[in-house]
Amino acid sequence: MPLYNFDLVSWRAIVDAGGADLADDIEAIDSADKIAQRLVQRLPHLKNKQYAVLVTNEDGDEICRLPLDVLH
């Protein structure tokens, strides 16, 4: 399984949320959504500050960047 990394970012990396071995990019994007939801619930002040959860694969390629501002 490929390794995916998750980071909380603004214009630079803020928090390395670790990595996970996941089946594919879709599962990594789903995991990013769950991480983002938990972040906004626990730290609501992060919303509307241009933070995002960045997902990269083991080669360092960006898979997705999920802005916290778009969460409901």
C-alpha positions in Angstrom: 0.0 0.0 0.0 1.2 3.5 -0.8 2.2 5.8 2.1 0.4 9.2 2.3 1.4 12.1 4.5 -1.0 14.6 6.1 0.1 18.2 7.1 -1.8 21.2 8.3 -0.5 24.1 6.2 -1.0 27.8 5.5 1.8 29.2 3.3 4.2 26.7 5.0 3.8 23.4 6.9 2.5 24.0 10.4 1.8 20.6 11.8 2.9 17.2 10.5 -0.1 15.0 11.2 1.8 11.9 10.3 1.4 9.3 7.6 -0.8 6.3 6.8 -0.6 3.4 4.5 -3.8 3.6 2.4 -5.1 1.7 -0.6 -5.3 4.7 -3.0 -5.7 8.4 -3.5 -9.4 8.3 -2.9 -8.9 6.8 0.5 -6.3 9.4 1.3 -8.7 12.2 0.3 -11.4 10.7 2.5 -8.9 10.6 5.4 -8.0 14.2 4.8 -11.6 15.1 5.1 -11.9 13.3 8.4 -8.8 15.0 9.7 -10.1 18.4 8.6 -13.4 17.9 10.3 -11.8 16.9 13.6 -9.5 20.0 13.4 -12.4 22.4 12.9 -14.4 20.8 15.7 -11.5 20.9 18.2 -9.9 24.2 17.0 -12.7 26.3 15.4 -10.4 29.4 15.3 -8.5 27.7 12.4 -11.4 28.2 10.1 -11.3 31.3 7.8 -7.6 31.6 8.3 -6.6 30.0 5.0 -5.4 26.7 6.6 -5.6 23.5 4.7 -4.9 19.8 5.1 -2.3 18.9 2.5 -2.0 15.3 1.4 1.2 14.1 -0.4 2.2 10.6 -1.5 5.4 8.9 -0.7 7.1 10.6 -3.7 6.1 14.0 -2.3 3.5 14.6 -5.0 0.5 16.6 -3.9 -2.7 14.5 -3.9 -5.0 17.2 -2.5 -5.2 20.3 -0.5 -8.4 20.5 1.5 -9.1 24.1 2.8 -10.6 24.2 6.2 -12.7 27.2 5.1 -14.9 25.1 2.9 -16.1 22.7 5.6 -19.6 23.0 7.0 
